[in-house]
Amino acid sequence: MSQLERFDKFCFEYRNVLAAAPLLVALVLERGMWGRPAAAWAIGGVLAVAGVKLRALCVCYNKYAQREKKSLATGGPYGVVRNPLYVGNALVIFGATVASQHLWMLPIMALWCAGVYSRVAAHEERRLVARYHDDYLAYRDAVPAWFPRPPEGFFPSLVRQSASLVLLVPFLLKLLLGR
């Protein structure tokens, strides 16, 4: 086993502790940077609830989590991205970070989540290739790891439909930052 594989295994075994570590820092700091803490809690709450709901949906499609015979989960959220549980975890982490009102930590959290979960996913992928070989390789080729593929023609349509919403950005920033 290579050093990287050992590191991946370590990340997999301690993924929950590793994901929570920087959160603890955000939550124990005294003051946030937002002028409107209610907005921070509202946005953070929405992100965290979305993450928890995504995780719950994943459990419905993950037979292993239901203690049934192990099978390759490819439906539901697993048909959109290969790692929806970790996307849900990241949403919870981002939600807690926003609620802590320490927005400067968001890029740190993004890098931390990307680092931890990419290593965890690499470890899991090796195991899935070994167990489901051709089925998993076909699934891996068809489904993106982290970000869903937009439907064909999505971006031109999105630009046409939401160009005027850009005008709301300064007002939203003023509301959120309280300035």
Secondary structure as the mmCIF struct_conf table of DSSP 4:
data_model
#
loop_
_struct_conf.conf_type_id
_struct_conf.id
_struct_conf.beg_label_comp_id
_struct_conf.beg_label_asym_id
_struct_conf.beg_label_seq_id
_struct_conf.end_label_comp_id
_struct_conf.end_label_asym_id
_struct_conf.end_label_seq_id
HELX_RH_AL_P HELX_RH_AL_P1 GLN A 3 GLU A 13
TURN_TY1_P TURN_TY1_P1 TYR A 14 TYR A 14
HELX_RH_AL_P HELX_RH_AL_P2 ARG A 15 VAL A 28
BEND BEND1 LEU A 29 GLU A 30
BEND BEND2 MET A 33 MET A 33
BEND BEND3 GLY A 35 GLY A 35
HELX_RH_AL_P HELX_RH_AL_P3 PRO A 37 TYR A 61
HELX_RH_3T_P HELX_RH_3T_P1 LYS A 63 GLN A 66
TURN_TY1_P TURN_TY1_P2 ARG A 67 ARG A 67
BEND BEND4 GLU A 68 GLU A 68
BEND BEND5 GLY A 75 GLY A 75
HELX_RH_3T_P HELX_RH_3T_P2 GLY A 76 GLY A 79
TURN_TY1_P TURN_TY1_P3 VAL A 80 VAL A 80
BEND BEND6 ARG A 82 ARG A 82
HELX_RH_AL_P HELX_RH_AL_P4 PRO A 84 ALA A 99
TURN_TY1_P TURN_TY1_P4 SER A 100 GLN A 101
HELX_RH_3T_P HELX_RH_3T_P3 LEU A 103 MET A 105
HELX_RH_AL_P HELX_RH_AL_P5 LEU A 106 ALA A 142
BEND BEND7 VAL A 143 VAL A 143
BEND BEND8 ALA A 145 PHE A 147
HELX_LH_PP_P HELX_LH_PP_P1 PRO A 148 PRO A 151
TURN_TY1_P TURN_TY1_P5 GLU A 152 GLY A 153
HELX_RH_AL_P HELX_RH_AL_P6 PHE A 154 SER A 162
HELX_RH_3T_P HELX_RH_3T_P4 ALA A 163 LEU A 168
HELX_RH_AL_P HELX_RH_AL_P7 VAL A 169 LEU A 177
TURN_TY1_P TURN_TY1_P6 GLY A 178 GLY A 178
#
